[in-house]
Amino acid sequence: MILHDSTDVRTLTYPQFQYKTNWVMSDSEIASMIYVEDAPVTETGKDIQSAIVRTCEQYGNTESPCEFTAWEGRLYDKDIRVKVIEPEEKTKLCGPAAMNEIISYRNDILGLPEHQNGRRHSRMA
């Protein structure tokens, strides 16, 4: 942005809109473009995904290096073990933004963490 004297990253990402004036997207339009690209479709895949999320929620603040078994079972006639691993030292299993909720607010994309009581931070209230 500095090199191109740009004030809006969208003009760099979407140059086809660069010459339009006052190009504004609503929060709903921005939010509709944020999605998970790939998700499991089988029941076993969904179970594994849920197990990984639960493991990260339970052990995410554990000092590293660390590893936790999230799921064990049979898949395609093979015994499978899925682990969540952080080999790097002096960090945690999950980074500080791992469980953030992604929202669009006032033409911005924000990652909001949870408060300790389980409620989201809110600059919107």
N, C-alpha and C positions, 0 to 999 in steps of 0.2 A: 504494500500500500504506500509506503514511503517512497519507493523508487518511482512509482507512477503518480504520485501526488493525488492519491485516491482517498476519499473519505468514506467509501462504502465498499466493503469486500465483495458485495454482490456484483458490482460493476466489473470486477476482475474475474469473478467466477462465471458470470453470465454476460459476456461482452455484447451479446445481441441486444441487451437492454440499456447499454451504456449511454446511448444518445437520446433516450426517452427522458423527459423531464419529470421529476416528482414521481418516480416509480416507487410505489409503496405497496407492500403486501400486508394483508391483515394478519393478525396473530393466528386466526383459524387457518388461513392459507399456508402460513409457515409451518404450523403444527401438523397439518395434513401431509407435509413432505418429510416428516421425521418418522421413521418406522424401522423396525427390525427387518433386515433384508432376508435373512434365512432363519427359519424356525423349524423344530422337529415336527414331523407329521404323524409318526407312529406313536402308539401308546408308550412303548419302551423308550423312544427318544424323548418324549415329554417327561417320563419318569426320571430319566437321567438329567435332563435340564433342571427339573425341580430339585433334584438331589444336589446338584452343583450350587444352585442358588441358596438352598438351606445351609449347605456347608460354608459358603461365603458369609452368610448372615451370622452363623454361629461362631465361626472362627476368624472372621475377617480382620480383627484387631490383634491377632496372635503375632508376636514378634517372629521374624524370620531369621534363619531359614526354617521352613516348616513344610509339612505336607499332611494332607488329610484325605482319607478314602471317602469319596462322596457316594459311590454306587458300586455294587457288585452284583453280577448276575450272568446269565447266558445270553449271548447274542450271536446269531449265525452259527450255532453249534459250538461256540467257544466260550470259555470262562473269561469274563471281562471284569477289570477293576478300573474304575475312573477315579483319578485323584486330582485334587486341587493343590498345586505346588507353588511355593515361592522360594527359589534357591538363593536369591540375593540376600546378603547379610545386612542387618541393621535397617530393615524396613518392616513391613507387615504383610500378611497374606494378601490382603486387598488394599489397594490404594485409597486415598481419602475421598475420591469421587466415585468409587465402585458402586454404591447403592443410591446415587443421586437420582432424583426424578427430573426428567428433561421436560421443560415446558417452554412455550413461547409467550412472551409478555412484552408489550410495548415495542414490537418489532425487534426483539432480542430473543436469542435462544439461551436459556439459563439451565444450569444444573443445580438443583436445590437439595441440600442434605437434610436429613431428619434431625430434629431436636432429640435430646435424650429421652423425652417423654413420648416419642413416637410421632409427634406432629411436625409438619414441614416448616422450615423457615418461611417467613412471608414478608416481603416488602410490599406486597400488594394490598394487605389489609388496611 
